[in-house]
Amino acid sequence: MPMKTETYRIAAGMLICPWILAAAWSVPYLEHSAFVKWLIINTVLAFIVFFFTAAISHVILRVLFAAKWWQYPAVMFAVCLLLYFGLSTLSASGYTELYHSQTQVVEGGSITSAGYALNFKNAVLGALLSAAVFFLFWVISVWTPRSGAKNA
């Protein structure tokens, strides 16, 4: 039984989009001596993060019967914002002192207001990148030039 074009498009989106995340996450390490190691780590994590967040987003989109172009990145943004902020805050809570980007994130075992603000800013930036990548996934996998979109 031959595969439909839709299946090829979904597979292409699932293969291309995590590589964009891996590339974006690896740019800060271009001049680092361990760039290749960071690229491998970022690639593995990008595939895990993309598939995990895309699966959650897909379930939400299905439950809401959403298939419009703006709903894909909006749902992915919300999912990633919650996950990224929650995980960064949770991971910082185990320290007694922690600095990041010249900001004291944890002081005396408690997350500072500046720490929450920094975690939120980083979560928003990460969620925006993920939303843009998920929009690209929508363009590759769902969008049809003739009618605009089909069911997700």
PyRosetta script that sets phi, psi and omega in degrees:
from pyrosetta import init, pose_from_sequence

init()
pose = pose_from_sequence("MPMKTETYRIAAGMLICPWILAAAWSVPYLEHSAFVKWLIINTVLAFIVFFFTAAISHVILRVLFAAKWWQYPAVMFAVCLLLYFGLSTLSASGYTELYHSQTQVVEGGSITSAGYALNFKNAVLGALLSAAVFFLFWVISVWTPRSGAKNA")
pose.set_psi(1, 120.7)
pose.set_omega(1, -177.3)
pose.set_phi(2, -71.9)
pose.set_psi(2, 147.8)
pose.set_omega(2, 178.7)
pose.set_phi(3, -78.9)
pose.set_psi(3, 145.3)
pose.set_omega(3, 178.4)
pose.set_phi(4, -79.2)
pose.set_psi(4, 158.8)
pose.set_omega(4, 177.1)
pose.set_phi(5, -58.1)
pose.set_psi(5, -35.1)
pose.set_omega(5, 179.2)
pose.set_phi(6, -57.8)
pose.set_psi(6, -41.5)
pose.set_omega(6, -179.0)
pose.set_phi(7, -65.2)
pose.set_psi(7, -41.8)
pose.set_omega(7, 177.8)
pose.set_phi(8, -63.7)
pose.set_psi(8, -39.5)
pose.set_omega(8, -179.8)
pose.set_phi(9, -66.4)
pose.set_psi(9, -42.3)
pose.set_omega(9, 178.1)
pose.set_phi(10, -63.7)
pose.set_psi(10, -44.5)
pose.set_omega(10, 178.6)
pose.set_phi(11, -62.3)
pose.set_psi(11, -40.6)
pose.set_omega(11, 178.1)
pose.set_phi(12, -62.9)
pose.set_psi(12, -43.9)
pose.set_omega(12, 177.9)
pose.set_phi(13, -62.2)
pose.set_psi(13, -40.2)
pose.set_omega(13, -179.4)
pose.set_phi(14, -70.3)
pose.set_psi(14, -24.0)
pose.set_omega(14, 178.2)
pose.set_phi(15, -89.7)
pose.set_psi(15, -36.0)
pose.set_omega(15, -175.5)
pose.set_phi(16, -78.1)
pose.set_psi(16, -46.1)
pose.set_omega(16, -171.2)
pose.set_phi(17, -61.7)
pose.set_psi(17, -43.5)
pose.set_omega(17, 177.6)
pose.set_phi(18, -62.7)
pose.set_psi(18, -29.8)
pose.set_omega(18, 178.0)
pose.set_phi(19, -65.4)
pose.set_psi(19, -32.9)
pose.set_omega(19, 177.5)
pose.set_phi(20, -67.3)
pose.set_psi(20, -42.7)
pose.set_omega(20, 175.0)
pose.set_phi(21, -59.9)
pose.set_psi(21, -46.4)
pose.set_omega(21, -179.1)
pose.set_phi(22, -60.9)
pose.set_psi(22, -41.7)
pose.set_omega(22, 179.0)
pose.set_phi(23, -64.8)
pose.set_psi(23, -45.3)
pose.set_omega(23, -179.7)
pose.set_phi(24, -63.4)
pose.set_psi(24, -41.2)
pose.set_omega(24, 180.0)
pose.set_phi(25, -70.6)
pose.set_psi(25, -23.3)
pose.set_omega(25, -176.4)
pose.set_phi(26, -91.0)
pose.set_psi(26, -14.9)
pose.set_omega(26, -178.7)
pose.set_phi(27, -54.6)
pose.set_psi(27, -43.4)
pose.set_omega(27, 179.9)
pose.set_phi(28, -61.8)
pose.set_psi(28, -16.8)
pose.set_omega(28, -176.9)
pose.set_phi(29, -101.3)
pose.set_psi(29, 11.9)
pose.set_omega(29, -176.5)
pose.set_phi(30, -55.7)
pose.set_psi(30, -40.9)
pose.set_omega(30, -178.0)
pose.set_phi(31, -92.2)
pose.set_psi(31, 1.6)
pose.set_omega(31, -177.8)
pose.set_phi(32, -76.2)
pose.set_psi(32, 145.1)
pose.set_omega(32, -179.4)
pose.set_phi(33, -67.3)
pose.set_psi(33, -23.7)
pose.set_omega(33, -179.9)
pose.set_phi(34, -105.4)
pose.set_psi(34, 35.6)
pose.set_omega(34, -177.0)
pose.set_phi(35, -56.6)
pose.set_psi(35, -43.9)
pose.set_omega(35, -177.3)
pose.set_phi(36, -63.4)
pose.set_psi(36, -40.6)
pose.set_omega(36, 177.9)
pose.set_phi(37, -64.4)
pose.set_psi(37, -43.1)
pose.set_omega(37, 178.5)
pose.set_phi(38, -64.6)
pose.set_psi(38, -36.8)
pose.set_omega(38, 178.3)
pose.set_phi(39, -63.4)
pose.set_psi(39, -41.8)
pose.set_omega(39, 178.5)
pose.set_phi(40, -65.5)
pose.set_psi(40, -46.9)
pose.set_omega(40, 178.7)
pose.set_phi(41, -60.3)
pose.set_psi(41, -46.8)
pose.set_omega(41, -179.0)
pose.set_phi(42, -65.5)
pose.set_psi(42, -34.1)
pose.set_omega(42, 178.7)
pose.set_phi(43, -67.0)
pose.set_psi(43, -46.7)
pose.set_omega(43, 178.7)
pose.set_phi(44, -61.4)
pose.set_psi(44, -47.1)
pose.set_omega(44, -179.9)
pose.set_phi(45, -65.1)
pose.set_psi(45, -36.5)
pose.set_omega(45, 179.8)
pose.set_phi(46, -63.1)
pose.set_psi(46, -42.2)
pose.set_omega(46, 178.0)
pose.set_phi(47, -65.4)
pose.set_psi(47, -42.5)
pose.set_omega(47, 179.3)
pose.set_phi(48, -63.6)
pose.set_psi(48, -49.3)
pose.set_omega(48, -178.2)
pose.set_phi(49, -63.4)
pose.set_psi(49, -44.7)
pose.set_omega(49, -178.5)
pose.set_phi(50, -62.6)
pose.set_psi(50, -48.5)
pose.set_omega(50, -178.2)
pose.set_phi(51, -65.2)
pose.set_psi(51, -39.8)
pose.set_omega(51, -179.7)
pose.set_phi(52, -66.1)
pose.set_psi(52, -50.9)
pose.set_omega(52, -178.8)
pose.set_phi(53, -69.8)
pose.set_psi(53, -34.0)
pose.set_omega(53, 177.3)
pose.set_phi(54, -67.9)
pose.set_psi(54, -36.4)
pose.set_omega(54, 177.9)
pose.set_phi(55, -65.3)
pose.set_psi(55, -44.5)
pose.set_omega(55, 177.1)
pose.set_phi(56, -62.1)
pose.set_psi(56, -45.8)
pose.set_omega(56, 179.9)
pose.set_phi(57, -62.3)
pose.set_psi(57, -40.4)
pose.set_omega(57, -179.5)
pose.set_phi(58, -62.6)
pose.set_psi(58, -42.4)
pose.set_omega(58, 178.6)
pose.set_phi(59, -62.1)
pose.set_psi(59, -45.4)
pose.set_omega(59, 179.1)
pose.set_phi(60, -62.5)
pose.set_psi(60, -43.8)
pose.set_omega(60, 178.6)
pose.set_phi(61, -61.6)
pose.set_psi(61, -39.9)
pose.set_omega(61, 178.7)
pose.set_phi(62, -66.2)
pose.set_psi(62, -43.5)
pose.set_omega(62, 180.0)
pose.set_phi(63, -63.0)
pose.set_psi(63, -38.5)
pose.set_omega(63, -178.7)
pose.set_phi(64, -86.5)
pose.set_psi(64, -1.7)
pose.set_omega(64, -175.6)
pose.set_phi(65, 53.3)
pose.set_psi(65, 43.4)
pose.set_omega(65, -176.5)
pose.set_phi(66, -99.1)
pose.set_psi(66, 132.8)
pose.set_omega(66, 178.1)
pose.set_phi(67, -145.5)
pose.set_psi(67, 8.3)
pose.set_omega(67, 179.9)
pose.set_phi(68, -76.0)
pose.set_psi(68, 155.2)
pose.set_omega(68, -174.3)
pose.set_phi(69, -58.8)
pose.set_psi(69, -36.7)
pose.set_omega(69, -176.1)
pose.set_phi(70, -80.9)
pose.set_psi(70, -17.8)
pose.set_omega(70, -178.5)
pose.set_phi(71, -74.8)
pose.set_psi(71, -33.1)
pose.set_omega(71, 178.8)
pose.set_phi(72, -60.6)
pose.set_psi(72, -56.6)
pose.set_omega(72, 179.5)
pose.set_phi(73, -68.5)
pose.set_psi(73, -30.3)
pose.set_omega(73, 179.8)
pose.set_phi(74, -64.8)
pose.set_psi(74, -45.3)
pose.set_omega(74, 179.0)
pose.set_phi(75, -66.8)
pose.set_psi(75, -43.2)
pose.set_omega(75, 179.2)
pose.set_phi(76, -62.9)
pose.set_psi(76, -39.1)
pose.set_omega(76, 178.2)
pose.set_phi(77, -61.2)
pose.set_psi(77, -47.2)
pose.set_omega(77, -178.8)
pose.set_phi(78, -62.9)
pose.set_psi(78, -45.2)
pose.set_omega(78, -179.8)
pose.set_phi(79, -61.9)
pose.set_psi(79, -48.3)
pose.set_omega(79, -177.5)
pose.set_phi(80, -68.2)
pose.set_psi(80, -38.0)
pose.set_omega(80, 178.8)
pose.set_phi(81, -60.6)
pose.set_psi(81, -46.9)
pose.set_omega(81, 178.9)
pose.set_phi(82, -63.1)
pose.set_psi(82, -45.9)
pose.set_omega(82, -178.7)
pose.set_phi(83, -67.1)
pose.set_psi(83, -48.4)
pose.set_omega(83, -176.6)
pose.set_phi(84, -64.7)
pose.set_psi(84, -45.6)
pose.set_omega(84, 179.9)
pose.set_phi(85, -67.2)
pose.set_psi(85, -43.6)
pose.set_omega(85, 179.9)
pose.set_phi(86, -62.3)
pose.set_psi(86, -45.8)
pose.set_omega(86, -178.5)
pose.set_phi(87, -70.0)
pose.set_psi(87, -38.9)
pose.set_omega(87, 179.5)
pose.set_phi(88, -68.0)
pose.set_psi(88, -37.9)
pose.set_omega(88, 177.7)
pose.set_phi(89, -69.3)
pose.set_psi(89, -42.9)
pose.set_omega(89, 178.6)
pose.set_phi(90, -62.7)
pose.set_psi(90, -42.9)
pose.set_omega(90, -178.2)
pose.set_phi(91, -69.8)
pose.set_psi(91, -28.3)
pose.set_omega(91, 178.8)
pose.set_phi(92, -78.9)
pose.set_psi(92, -19.7)
pose.set_omega(92, -174.1)
pose.set_phi(93, -71.0)
pose.set_psi(93, -14.3)
pose.set_omega(93, -178.4)
pose.set_phi(94, -86.3)
pose.set_psi(94, -3.8)
pose.set_omega(94, -177.0)
pose.set_phi(95, -95.2)
pose.set_psi(95, 157.4)
pose.set_omega(95, 171.6)
pose.set_phi(96, -94.3)
pose.set_psi(96, -32.8)
pose.set_omega(96, 175.3)
pose.set_phi(97, -141.9)
pose.set_psi(97, 136.2)
pose.set_omega(97, 179.4)
pose.set_phi(98, -153.6)
pose.set_psi(98, 131.9)
pose.set_omega(98, 176.7)
pose.set_phi(99, -119.5)
pose.set_psi(99, 143.3)
pose.set_omega(99, 176.3)
pose.set_phi(100, -150.8)
pose.set_psi(100, 131.4)
pose.set_omega(100, -179.5)
pose.set_phi(101, 52.9)
pose.set_psi(101, 44.6)
pose.set_omega(101, 179.9)
pose.set_phi(102, 58.8)
pose.set_psi(102, 28.1)
pose.set_omega(102, 178.8)
pose.set_phi(103, -125.6)
pose.set_psi(103, 134.9)
pose.set_omega(103, 175.5)
pose.set_phi(104, -80.5)
pose.set_psi(104, 108.8)
pose.set_omega(104, -176.8)
pose.set_phi(105, -84.0)
pose.set_psi(105, -40.9)
pose.set_omega(105, -180.0)
pose.set_phi(106, -126.1)
pose.set_psi(106, 133.1)
pose.set_omega(106, 177.2)
pose.set_phi(107, -136.3)
pose.set_psi(107, 124.5)
pose.set_omega(107, 179.2)
pose.set_phi(108, 61.1)
pose.set_psi(108, 30.3)
pose.set_omega(108, 178.7)
pose.set_phi(109, 84.8)
pose.set_psi(109, -0.5)
pose.set_omega(109, -180.0)
pose.set_phi(110, -118.6)
pose.set_psi(110, 141.7)
pose.set_omega(110, 177.6)
pose.set_phi(111, -72.7)
pose.set_psi(111, 132.2)
pose.set_omega(111, -179.4)
pose.set_phi(112, -81.0)
pose.set_psi(112, 164.0)
pose.set_omega(112, 176.7)
pose.set_phi(113, -63.6)
pose.set_psi(113, -35.9)
pose.set_omega(113, 175.6)
pose.set_phi(114, -65.4)
pose.set_psi(114, -33.6)
pose.set_omega(114, 176.8)
pose.set_phi(115, -65.6)
pose.set_psi(115, -43.4)
pose.set_omega(115, 176.0)
pose.set_phi(116, -62.1)
pose.set_psi(116, -43.1)
pose.set_omega(116, -179.7)
pose.set_phi(117, -63.3)
pose.set_psi(117, -43.3)
pose.set_omega(117, 178.6)
pose.set_phi(118, -65.2)
pose.set_psi(118, -43.9)
pose.set_omega(118, 177.3)
pose.set_phi(119, -61.3)
pose.set_psi(119, -41.0)
pose.set_omega(119, 179.9)
pose.set_phi(120, -66.7)
pose.set_psi(120, -43.3)
pose.set_omega(120, 178.6)
pose.set_phi(121, -60.6)
pose.set_psi(121, -46.0)
pose.set_omega(121, 178.9)
pose.set_phi(122, -64.3)
pose.set_psi(122, -37.2)
pose.set_omega(122, 178.0)
pose.set_phi(123, -66.5)
pose.set_psi(123, -39.8)
pose.set_omega(123, 177.9)
pose.set_phi(124, -63.7)
pose.set_psi(124, -45.0)
pose.set_omega(124, 179.4)
pose.set_phi(125, -63.0)
pose.set_psi(125, -43.3)
pose.set_omega(125, 177.6)
pose.set_phi(126, -64.7)
pose.set_psi(126, -39.8)
pose.set_omega(126, 179.3)
pose.set_phi(127, -67.5)
pose.set_psi(127, -37.3)
pose.set_omega(127, 176.5)
pose.set_phi(128, -63.2)
pose.set_psi(128, -43.1)
pose.set_omega(128, 177.6)
pose.set_phi(129, -62.5)
pose.set_psi(129, -45.3)
pose.set_omega(129, 179.2)
pose.set_phi(130, -63.7)
pose.set_psi(130, -39.5)
pose.set_omega(130, 178.3)
pose.set_phi(131, -64.3)
pose.set_psi(131, -41.3)
pose.set_omega(131, 178.0)
pose.set_phi(132, -63.9)
pose.set_psi(132, -40.2)
pose.set_omega(132, 178.2)
pose.set_phi(133, -67.3)
pose.set_psi(133, -38.1)
pose.set_omega(133, 178.5)
pose.set_phi(134, -70.1)
pose.set_psi(134, -32.3)
pose.set_omega(134, 173.6)
pose.set_phi(135, -63.8)
pose.set_psi(135, -42.2)
pose.set_omega(135, 176.0)
pose.set_phi(136, -60.7)
pose.set_psi(136, -40.1)
pose.set_omega(136, 175.6)
pose.set_phi(137, -58.3)
pose.set_psi(137, -43.1)
pose.set_omega(137, 178.4)
pose.set_phi(138, -61.3)
pose.set_psi(138, -43.8)
pose.set_omega(138, 179.7)
pose.set_phi(139, -61.2)
pose.set_psi(139, -44.3)
pose.set_omega(139, -178.5)
pose.set_phi(140, -70.2)
pose.set_psi(140, -44.3)
pose.set_omega(140, -168.4)
pose.set_phi(141, -95.1)
pose.set_psi(141, -31.0)
pose.set_omega(141, -169.7)
pose.set_phi(142, -115.5)
pose.set_psi(142, -43.9)
pose.set_omega(142, -172.2)
pose.set_phi(143, -62.1)
pose.set_psi(143, 133.7)
pose.set_omega(143, 173.0)
pose.set_phi(144, -122.9)
pose.set_psi(144, 129.2)
pose.set_omega(144, -175.8)
pose.set_phi(145, -59.3)
pose.set_psi(145, -29.0)
pose.set_omega(145, -177.0)
pose.set_phi(146, -71.7)
pose.set_psi(146, -50.6)
pose.set_omega(146, -172.1)
pose.set_phi(147, -110.0)
pose.set_psi(147, -5.5)
pose.set_omega(147, 179.9)
pose.set_phi(148, 95.6)
pose.set_psi(148, -52.4)
pose.set_omega(148, 179.5)
pose.set_phi(149, -162.0)
pose.set_psi(149, 162.1)
pose.set_omega(149, 174.1)
pose.set_phi(150, -126.1)
pose.set_psi(150, 178.2)
pose.set_omega(150, -179.4)
pose.set_phi(151, -64.7)
pose.set_psi(151, 142.9)
pose.set_omega(151, -178.2)
pose.set_phi(152, -70.9)
pose.dump_pdb("model.pdb")
